[in-house]
Amino acid sequence: MTHTTTDQPGRRPSGAVVPVLAFAGIVVAVMQTLLVPVIKDLPQLLDTAPSNATWVLTSTLLSGAVATPIMGRLGDLYGKRRMLILSLAVMVAGALISALTSQLLTMIVGRTLQGFAMGAIPLGIGLMRDMLPREKLGSAMALMSSSIGVGGGLALPAAALVAQHTNWHALFYGAAGLGALAIVLTLLVVPESPMRAQGSFDLLGALGLSTGLVLLLLPITKGSDWGWSSGTTLGLFAASVVVLLLWGLFELRHRAPLVDLRTTARPAVLFTNLASIMVGVAFYVVSLVLPQLLQLPSATGYGLGRSMVVAGLCVAPLGLTMMFTAPVYARLSARYGPKVTLIIGLLIIAIGYGGGLGLMDAAWQTIVTSVVLGAGIGLAYSSLPALIVGAVPASETGAANGLNTLMRSIGTSVSSAVIGMVLANTAKKAGGVAIPTMHGFRVSFLIATAAVAVGLLMALCLPKAARPVQQHTQLRASSEEDASLAQAEEALRGFRGRVLGADGVPVARAKVTLIDRRGRQAGATVSEEDGTYALAVPAQGAYVLAAKASGHGPLASSATHSGEERAVVLDLSLPGETVNA
């Protein structure tokens, strides 16, 4: 079991922290759709076969999938801000490599490094949890989580405009510039998190997970080229199952695993991750279908005959709406909880795809579809980190959100493969060229609707949300100190965290007592049903937090609070040996 430290950051977080982290997330997400406007021209631009050119996109996907959980764990161990800056720096290096070459192999190397930055999004979510007050955390995490879609949506028209009027290498120079700006802003504005997980990095676990993911995602992304029944595709799928099973057995026996599988097996985490896959599928369908529909010639009878830039602008509301749903999510979640908000988001996505089946006859109709889907996907994406954060210890936030981001990536990969296969199999020949049909577009929307239905079932299986941590605490003091302590309780935050058993399971109804340096009780509370607790401090200084619960050994943990208006996060892990209640 990992524990956390309570060292304070070098400086207090400013109000610019959330916009800067969200900007970094948007910059990273841009890498996924950066080349979509020129995807059909890549074979000619790189002087290679179409099957080889697809590696320019596949390499980014694979490296992003591998990097997300690994960077999340490294952030938990060595500092989330430090790993965030490293991720952005690798992305900038990759963008510059791609900008300076037209050789396929070198381009793949650069794109692989760009995908490495996907770990920045769970790292940003972890930083927000560690430093922001509870009332600001919901909308902040919502914005960070939605940055995946926001960046992808906004990149389409911007990249199309650049590709249409300048050399395509300018796309990479622009990406490198945005990445460098994100690094500078992070260094200037974002403090390092005080949270650390104890233990060492699970190198064998990282290698095993990376190998398993590559073996799984490679046939998913290349199956349509190789053939879904080919020996290569089936062999890689079989190898991925074997490797991931062996990796899982290793992780269960490791004292400090890369991914705590026992935690991920909890219903709150498991069903959230399964729902994330379905949301990823739904998000990518609209990104694949609408741009093609908009750019097909009107001579086909159903194509809308728009330019590359206009097509990007028509899809841009998808990302913009996702951005603006963050404050809406915060209000809905505060009132009804993230589970209900996820369900609402999935229902809106279903309405968007259902209505979109009949809204494909004009450009303005695609804009309406983009807005509705953006609202639903924004609410769904915003709910996911809140559900994960509420179900895992603070010391595992980075790794857990990294795994959740990975689940979304798997969803987009599956979506790309399935929709690509559907559009190819339903295409018609015109002048020797295969053109997607309206039937293929509608089947794609139906597949997205089915994925949303499965996601909705997963969301309904989520356990009932526990009550939020109460903002008040039960302070014990003499009558002479009551007034000053009540005032201090409103001004200072104190300590918060979760009470956990030796097996990592939250302990409900555990008594947590705050003891000052003179040995006097300065506060006391009882943990909630999900193990969370919160205790205000009367003044800055050193304290001891004592925790005990029936069936567990007692625990005393020392901690220091600097008096800042923020909570020090400290998870309390009770010993495994039982005692008489």
C-alpha positions, 0 to 999 in steps of 0.5 A: 500500500502506498502512502503520501507525504504532506510537504507543502509546495514552494508557492501557493497556486494562483487563479491562473493554474486551471487555465494554464493546465487546461491549455496544456491539455488542449495543446496535447490533444491537438496532436491527435487531429493535427494531420487529419486535414492532410491524411489523404495526401500523406502517401504523396507527401512522404513518397510512400504507399498508403499502408505505410503512411498510416503509421504516421497516425498509428505511432502517435496513438500507440505511444500515447496509450503507452505513456498515459498510465506510465507518466501518471505513476511517475507523477505520483512518485516524483512530482506531477508538475515535473512529469508534465513539463517532461511530457510537453518537452518530448512533444516539442522535440517530436514536433520539431523532428517532424517539421524538418523531415519528409522521410517516412521513418523520421516522421514516424519517430517524431510523431511517436514522441508527440504522442508521448505527451498524452500523459499530460492530461491525467497529470494535470487532473492530479495536480488540480486534485492536490492543490485546489479547494473542493468547491473549485475542483469539479469545474477545473477537472471537467475542463481538463478532462474535456480538453481532449475533445476541445483540442481535437475539435479546434485543431481541425479548422486551424490545421485545415486553414494552415494546410490549405494556405501554407506548407504542411510542415507549418503544422508541426512548427505551430505545434512546437510553438504551442508546446513551448508556450505551455512549458513556459506558462507551467513553469511560471504559474503551476506549483509542484504538488506536495503529494508523493506516493512512496515506493519505487517505479515498477519497471517490469510492470511498465514494460509488460503493460507497454508490450500488451498495449502495443500487441492489442492496439496494433491489430485494432488500428491495422486490422483493416489493412492486414485483414481481420482474419489474417494470421498476423492480426489474430496472432497479435490479438492472442499474444496481447491476451497472454501478455496482459494476463501475465502482466496482471498476475505480476501486478497483483503480486508486486508490492508497489505495482504500476497499476493497483488492479485491486483498486481498479476492480472496485465497481466505481473504478471498473464501470467508470473505465468501461463507460470511458471506452464507450464515450471514446467510441462515440466521440471519434465517430462524429470526428470521422463522419462529418468532415467526410460528409461535408467535403464530398462533392455535391454531385454524389447526391448527398455530399455537401461540397464544402472546402476543407476549412469550411468542413473544419469550421462546421465541426469546430462547435463540437470542441467549443461546446465541450469547453463551455459545458465545464461550468454547467457540469460543475453545477449539475455535479454539485447538485446531483453527483458525477454519476447522474451527470454522466448519465445525462451526458450519455443521454444527450449523446444518444439524442445527438446521434439519433437526431443526426441520422436525419440531419445530414442534408445541409451544413447547418444541420451538421453544426446542430449535430456537433453542438448537441454531441459536444454538450453530451460528450463534454458532460460525459468526459467531465464526469469521468475524472470526478468518479475516478478521483472519488474512488481512489486514494490521493496517492494514486490519482495520477496513475488512476486517471492515466488508466482512465485516459487510456480507456478513452484512447482504446475507445477511439482506437476501436472506433477508428478501426470499426468505422473505417471498416464500415465506410470501406465495406459500404463505399461505392466506386466512382471513377475508380475511386471508393467513395463513402456512402450515406448508408455507411454514414448512417450505419456509423451513427447507429454504431455510435448510438449502440456504444452510448447504450452500452456506456449508459448501462455501465453508468447505471451499474456505478455504485450510489455516490457517497455523500461529499466530504462535509465542509464543517468539522466537529471541533472540541475546545473550551467555551473560551475558545469557541468563537476564535476556533469557529472563525479559524475553521472558516479561514483555514482548511486543515487536513483532508483525505481518506481512511483506508484498510490494509487492503486499500478498501475505504473504512467507514465510520472511523474516528479521526482525531486531531491532536496539537503539539501539547497533546490536546485534542484540537478536533475530531470527526468520523469518516464518511461511507467512502472513507473520506474525512476533513478536519480544520486546524485552529492554527498553523503548526505540527499535529498528530492525526490519530485514527481508529476503527473497529476491526483495525489497528490504531494509527497515529500520523504526524503532519504539519499545516502552514496555515494556508487556505488550502487542505493538506491531503493525507490518506490514513492507512490502518494496520491490517491486524485486527483488535478487539472493538 
